[in-house]
Amino acid sequence: MNNSLDRSNHNRASIWKLSTLPYLAFILIPIIALLLGASPSEILLNLKNEQIHQAIQLSLVTTVATVLLTIIFGTPVAYYLSHPHYRLHGLVDTLVDLPTVLPPAVAGVALLMAFGRRGLIGSLFLPLGVEIPFTPVAVVMAQMFIAAPLYIKTAAVGFTNIDCELRKAAALDGANRWQTFRYIMVPIGVNSLLTGLALTWARALGEFGATLIFAGNFPGRTQTMPLAIYIGFEIDLNIALTLAVILIGISFIILILLKIVLIQRQKDLRITEVDW
């Protein structure tokens, strides 16, 4: 009887494993095709291209700025969302979700209408000689608009899962809200914070639609790697393939490093629990 049950469970597990293959193949085959289509010699040759250097540099600089600004301005929002009983929680939660469901082109138009020369806010900067659209600042704003919700939502889930008894205990010991956040919330929720940051960085690195409309596509100024890929398809396919491979490589490295860090932290936590 037990052998029959074990065999039945094994067969069901095998079916579930096999059912994952179509989707995994759907993801893997295009990536393999891209890597096979990019000649290593052509990639090495194209890496000497000044336009590619500029696109890579701009993408890295702007995405790092986006991540730092997201930490500064997104973390308070994530902390707010971790308290469902707060007033207007549902409204704030919906506003944070909105950029993730909007088409990027719509986000770009919205940013342009708000911060353009004749925009709702941008027009106020004209007397000061400040113009935001079609500048690196616009690139960062477009990336942050699209990518920051990934960090905020992931961090909020991490904060929500922290036992409220720990916060109450900290309050009883005399800790204020800032001390509780710094010494309780952040250390315990750091896995969620790191995951959110990695997702935000990867998403900002690949942002296209909002950047194209709000920041334009000017080489050396606002042309990020995704925009250079778009132009590469019209001018030189090898440049597009080179940048696509680089983007895949960077995204892969980001995810691998994140998983290594998270796995190491889990091991450290287990060791700590055994010591206790």
N, C-alpha and C positions, 0 to 999 in steps of 0.2 A: 504493500500500500504506500509506504513511504517512498519507495523507488518510483512509483507511478507519479506521485505528487512532485518529486524532484525533477523527473523528466518533463512533466507538464510545465513547471515553472521555468525550466531551462529553455524549453521551446518558445514560451512566451517572451522571455528575455531576448532570445535570438531574433524573434520577429520585430521587437521594438528597436533593436540595434540596426537591423536591416532597413527599417522604415526611416532611419536618419540619413541613409545614403543619398536619396534624391536631392535633398536640400543641400547637403554638404558638397555633392558633385556640382550643383548649380552655382555654388560660391567658388569652388576650387577651379573648375574648368576655365572660366574667363581669366582668372589670375595666371594660371599656367600658360594659357594662350598669349597673354600679354608678355610674360617673361620670355617665352620662346620667340616672340616676334621682335624682341629688343636684342640686337646684336651686342655682345660685350664690347667689341672693338668700337662700335658706333657710340656706345654709351661713354666710353673713356674719351673718345674724340669730342663728343658734344659737351663733356664736362669743362672743356676749355672755352666754351662759348660764353662771352660776357653777359649776354642776355639771361642765360641759365643761372650764372653766378648771382646776378642781381635778383632774379626771381626767388632763388633759394634763400638768399640773405634777407630779403624783405619778408618772406613768409616766416622765417624763424624769428626775426625781431618782432614782427607784429603779433605773432601767436604767443610769444612769451609775455608781451605787454598785455594781451588779452587775458591770459591766465592770471597774471598778477592783479589786474583790475577786477577780475571775476572773484578772486579770493577776498579782496577788500570790500567790494560792494555786494557780492552774492552771499557771503557767509551770514551776515545779519538776516537776510531774507530766508535762508535755509533754517536758521534758528527759529525765526518767527513761525515758519510753516511746521516746525516740529511740535507746536502747541496748538492742536486743533480747536481748543476752547477759546482762543483769542478772537476778538471781534474782527470781522471782515476776512477771516481766514479763507473762506471759500472764494472770495473775490481775488485775493492775492494769489491763491493757488491757480486759479484760472488764468490770470494775467501772466504768470510764469510759464504756464503750459502753452500759451498762445503762439509764441515764436516757433515752437517746435512743430506746429501744425500748419502754420502759414507757408505758402510757397515762398522760397527765398526771393524771387523777383518782387513779390508784394512787399516783403520786408524792406527791400532796397528802395522801392518807390516811397514807402512810408517814411523811411529815414531821410530821403531827399526832400519830401514835403515838410518835414519837421526842421531839418538842419541845413537845407539848401539856402542859396543866397536870398531867395524870396520866401523861405519857409517860415513856419510858425515861430521858431526860435532863432534860426540862422540869420534872419533879417535883422535881429537885434545886435548881431556881431559885426554887421557891415560897417557901421560908423567907426568901429575900432580897427577896421582893416583886417578882420579875421574871417577867413573862409574855410569851412570844413570839408565840403565835398571835393572829391578828386585829389585828396591828400592822403598820406599814410595814416593820419588820424581817422579819416573816414574808413580806411581798411580795418583798423582796430575796432571801431564802433560797429561795423557790419559783422565782423567775426563775433564780437561779444553779444550782439543782439541775438544771433542765431545759436551760438554755442553755450552761453552761460547757463541757460536753463538745465542743461545736463548735469552741471555741477550742483546747482541749487537743489534740484529734486533728489539727486543721489545723496547729498549731504543731509538733507532734511530727513530722509528715510533712516540714515545712520543715527541722527540725533533722536529721532522718535523711538528707536529701538533700545535706547539707554534706559535702564531701570530708573523710574522716577524716585524710588526709595533712596538711591544714591544722591540725588539732588537734594532731597529732603534732609538727608543726614548731613550733607555739606552745609546746608542752611542752619541746621541746629548747632553746628560747630562754629557758626559765626561767619561763614563765607558769604560774600555778596554775590550778585548775579554774575559780575565779570569774573570773579575768582572761581565760581562754580563752572562757568563756561570754559575758562582757561585750563583748570586743573582736573576737571571731571569730563566735560563734554568732548573737548578736542582730543585728549589722549585715548578715550574709549572709542570715539567715532572716527579715528584717523584713517581706518581702512576705507570707509565710505568717502571721506574727503579725498583721499588719493585716487580712488576709482573715478570720482566725479571730475577731478582735475585732468586725469588722463583722457577721459572721454571728451572733455571740453577742448583740450589741446588738439586732439586728433580731429575733432569736428571743425575747429577753427582753421586747422591746416588745410582742410579740404573745402572750405567755404568758397562758393562761386557766384551764385545769382545775386545776392544782396551786394556783394563787393563790386561786381561788374556795373551795377546800376548806380550805386551811391559813390563809389570811389573811382570808377572808370578802369581802363586797362592801359596805363601808360608805363612802358618799360623803364625800369630803374626808379620809378616813383610809386606806382600803385599796382604794378603787375606782379601778383603772387603766382605761385606754381600752378594752381588750377587755371588761372587766366592765361598763363603762358602755354599750357597744354591746349587750351581752346584755340589760341592763335597758331600753335604748332600744327594743328590738323589742317589749317588752310595754307600754311607756308612750307613747313618741313615736318613730315610725320616722325622722323627720327628724333627731333627735339621733343615732340609730344611723348613719344615712347620713353625717352630718357627720363623726363620729369615724372612720368607716371610710375616708372620703376622706383625712382627715388622716393616718391610719396608713399608707395606701398611699403618700401623698406623702413622709412621713418615710422609709419603707423604700426608696423609689425614690431619694431624695436620698442616703441612706447608700451604696447600691450604686453610684450614679454617681460620687460622690466617691471611693470606694474604687478604682474602675476608672481614674479620672483620675490618682490618686496612683500606682497600679501602672504605668500606661502611661508616666508621667513618669519613674519610677525606671528602667524599662527603657531609655528614651531616654538617661538619664544614664549608665547602665552601658555602653551602646554607644559613647557619646562618650568615656568613660574608656578603653575598650578600644582605640579608634582612636588616642587620644593616646599610649597605651603602644606 
